Amino acid sequence: MMFNLQHCAKLALKKYSGSEIHRAYYVKHYMMGAGPLLFHEPVHGVDVGTINVFINMLQKLID
């Protein structure tokens, strides 16, 4: 729900749009819970919804 991927949960990754693939990578890094993260151009070429998801994820990581 946090990453707005519930509508494509049963799809293969190759059927995701470019923005949905970015969100899937955000989920991967968020769930790893590792130390410092580095995202290179995380919002380049994605839709507004994905930008909002990324900002919300960063806020959760800061908290």
C-alpha positions as CSV (number, residue, x, y, z in Angstrom):
1,M,0.0,0.0,0.0
2,M,2.8,2.4,0.9
3,F,4.3,2.1,-2.6
4,N,1.0,1.9,-4.5
5,L,1.8,-1.4,-6.2
6,Q,-1.3,-3.3,-5.1
7,H,-2.9,-3.2,-8.6
8,C,0.0,-5.0,-10.2
9,A,0.9,-7.5,-7.4
10,K,0.1,-10.5,-9.5
11,L,1.8,-9.3,-12.7
12,A,5.3,-10.3,-13.8
13,L,7.9,-7.6,-13.4
14,K,8.4,-7.4,-17.2
15,K,4.8,-6.2,-17.5
16,Y,5.4,-3.2,-15.1
17,S,5.6,0.3,-16.5
18,G,8.9,2.2,-15.9
19,S,7.5,4.0,-12.9
20,E,6.2,0.8,-11.4
21,I,9.7,-0.8,-11.8
22,H,11.2,2.2,-9.9
23,R,8.7,1.7,-7.1
24,A,9.5,-2.0,-6.9
25,Y,13.2,-1.1,-6.4
26,Y,12.2,1.4,-3.7
27,V,10.4,-1.5,-2.0
28,K,13.4,-3.7,-2.2
29,H,15.7,-1.1,-0.6
30,Y,13.1,-0.1,2.0
31,M,12.6,-3.7,3.1
32,M,16.4,-4.4,3.3
33,G,16.7,-1.9,6.2
34,A,20.4,-1.5,5.5
35,G,22.5,1.4,6.5
36,P,23.0,4.4,4.3
37,L,21.3,4.3,0.9
38,L,22.3,6.0,-2.3
39,F,19.8,6.6,-5.1
40,H,21.2,8.0,-8.4
41,E,18.5,10.1,-10.0
42,P,15.6,8.3,-8.3
43,V,12.9,10.5,-9.8
44,H,14.2,10.9,-13.3
45,G,11.7,9.9,-16.0
46,V,8.9,8.8,-13.6
47,D,5.4,10.0,-13.0
48,V,4.2,12.3,-10.2
49,G,2.8,9.4,-8.2
50,T,6.2,7.7,-8.1
51,I,7.9,11.0,-7.0
52,N,5.4,11.2,-4.1
53,V,6.0,7.6,-3.2
54,F,9.8,8.2,-3.1
55,I,9.4,11.3,-0.9
56,N,7.1,9.4,1.5
57,M,9.6,6.6,1.7
58,L,12.4,9.0,2.5
59,Q,10.3,10.5,5.2
60,K,9.7,7.1,6.7
61,L,13.4,6.3,6.6
62,I,14.3,9.5,8.4
63,D,11.7,8.8,11.1
